[in-house]
């Protein structure tokens, strides 16, 4: 198996690859479109908000790392 090479992006982000049901992916794309955001922006915001709720807002925001 080839080695995984991490390429830092200029904005400091990394790629998150996951499998989701097709129906959920369609809903995510629609929600992002309605928010006038890219799917990546929408998911980043949703994950950040979820983690803030779970941790009570403690610590750094994920987007600030």
Helices and strands as residue ranges (DSSP letters): H 22-34, H 39-55, G 62-64
